[in-house]
Amino acid sequence: MRGKAEIGLAVGAVIDRRKMAKHFALTIADTSFAFARRSAEIAAEAALDGLYVVRTSLPAAALDDAATVRSYKSLSLVERAIRSIKTVDLHVRPVYHWLPERVRAHVFLCMLGYYLEWHMRQRLAPMLYDDDDKETAEALRPSVVAKAERSPAAVAKQTTGHTPDGLPVHSFQTLIADRHAHQKHRRNRHRAGHPLHHHRAPDPHPEKGPRTPRQRPYPVDASRP
């Protein structure tokens, strides 16, 4: 292969494929080709491998370094909310509306539903697998850039499957399903064909969550139709 153009095209194809042009000094002649490593540039980039920079326009008095990184990492909560709205809980899609105002109303109701879910998760956190002792968990982290840790209370709930009171721990979905099941039971009569509403007695401790099927069921008021 001879000529600067042909040699340059061949070298450029390799350099572009590997994305390493900035690390090499190239010398191309009509009959030769030579390269040398740019040691200073390579060392400078190696020092930043695995690191990223978070910038903000706010002054340090309003948002310091740790708060900036913490705010950036909180974007995972936004991503989790979007996933919950799309597929997990609220199912914003598919949208069976075509008029713009109805589409906006549909999305608004889904956002309102997630707003309600967020508040319920905050209030019900002690009986969920969620970590309800975030201050202790934050204190376990040596740095804000370190991996997030779960508090000992959250680890105990996850390991044993029970709260400190001995009650079963739930996910948000199973908790809502069980609360609905403990409020009203609907069965169909085989002969008459009329629905039978089977009401349970009120839960004496609703703040502690539902009982599991392994525990004794709530008493039923047989006098109700």
WOSULWO-V110811 format. One record per residue. N is the residue number from 0. PSI is psi in radians with two decimals (999 if undefined). Layout:
((N/PSI) (N/PSI))
This chain:
((0/2.22) (1/2.70) (2/2.42) (3/-0.68) (4/-0.84) (5/-0.76) (6/-0.73) (7/-0.70) (8/-0.74) (9/-0.77) (10/-0.72) (11/-0.62) (12/-0.70) (13/-0.77) (14/-0.76) (15/-0.59) (16/-0.63) (17/-0.20) (18/0.79) (19/0.31) (20/-0.61) (21/-0.20) (22/-0.01) (23/2.48) (24/2.11) (25/2.46) (26/1.96) (27/2.20) (28/3.13) (29/-0.54) (30/0.13) (31/2.84) (32/2.33) (33/2.68) (34/2.75) (35/2.51) (36/2.39) (37/1.58) (38/-0.69) (39/-0.79) (40/-0.68) (41/-0.75) (42/-0.68) (43/-0.70) (44/-0.59) (45/-0.54) (46/-0.35) (47/0.12) (48/2.29) (49/0.07) (50/2.68) (51/2.77) (52/2.31) (53/2.13) (54/2.66) (55/2.66) (56/-0.09) (57/2.60) (58/2.79) (59/-0.52) (60/-0.52) (61/-0.60) (62/1.83) (63/-3.06) (64/-0.85) (65/-0.73) (66/-0.58) (67/-0.82) (68/-0.69) (69/-0.68) (70/-0.67) (71/-0.76) (72/-0.41) (73/-0.13) (74/-0.40) (75/-0.52) (76/-0.65) (77/-0.76) (78/-0.67) (79/-0.66) (80/-0.74) (81/-0.72) (82/-0.68) (83/-0.71) (84/-0.66) (85/-0.86) (86/-0.65) (87/-0.95) (88/-0.86) (89/-0.40) (90/1.14) (91/-0.39) (92/2.60) (93/2.70) (94/2.03) (95/0.76) (96/2.64) (97/-0.53) (98/2.39) (99/-0.74) (100/-0.55) (101/-0.63) (102/-0.77) (103/-0.68) (104/-0.68) (105/-0.82) (106/-0.66) (107/-0.72) (108/-0.64) (109/-0.72) (110/-0.70) (111/-0.66) (112/-0.69) (113/-0.60) (114/-0.74) (115/-0.73) (116/-0.70) (117/-0.79) (118/-0.65) (119/-0.69) (120/-0.65) (121/-0.73) (122/-0.56) (123/0.10) (124/-0.67) (125/-0.46) (126/0.08) (127/2.95) (128/-0.12) (129/2.64) (130/1.97) (131/0.15) (132/1.14) (133/-0.48) (134/-0.75) (135/-0.70) (136/-0.69) (137/-0.62) (138/-0.39) (139/-0.28) (140/2.23) (141/-0.39) (142/2.75) (143/-0.38) (144/-0.12) (145/2.89) (146/2.42) (147/2.47) (148/2.65) (149/2.55) (150/2.76) (151/-0.59) (152/-0.71) (153/-0.66) (154/-0.68) (155/-0.72) (156/-0.74) (157/-0.60) (158/-0.80) (159/-0.43) (160/0.25) (161/2.66) (162/2.96) (163/-0.40) (164/-0.03) (165/0.14) (166/2.69) (167/2.53) (168/2.49) (169/2.78) (170/2.92) (171/-0.68) (172/-0.79) (173/-0.56) (174/-0.80) (175/-0.71) (176/-0.72) (177/-0.65) (178/-0.68) (179/-0.69) (180/-0.56) (181/-0.19) (182/-0.70) (183/2.40) (184/2.27) (185/2.24) (186/2.73) (187/2.34) (188/2.39) (189/-0.64) (190/-0.90) (191/-0.53) (192/0.16) (193/2.49) (194/2.47) (195/2.09) (196/2.02) (197/1.83) (198/2.44) (199/2.79) (200/2.66) (201/2.53) (202/2.13) (203/-0.37) (204/1.25) (205/-0.43) (206/-0.21) (207/0.13) (208/3.05) (209/2.80) (210/2.73) (211/2.85) (212/-0.36) (213/-0.35) (214/2.92) (215/2.30) (216/2.82) (217/2.59) (218/2.59) (219/2.37) (220/1.76) (221/-0.26) (222/-0.28) (223/2.53) (224/999))
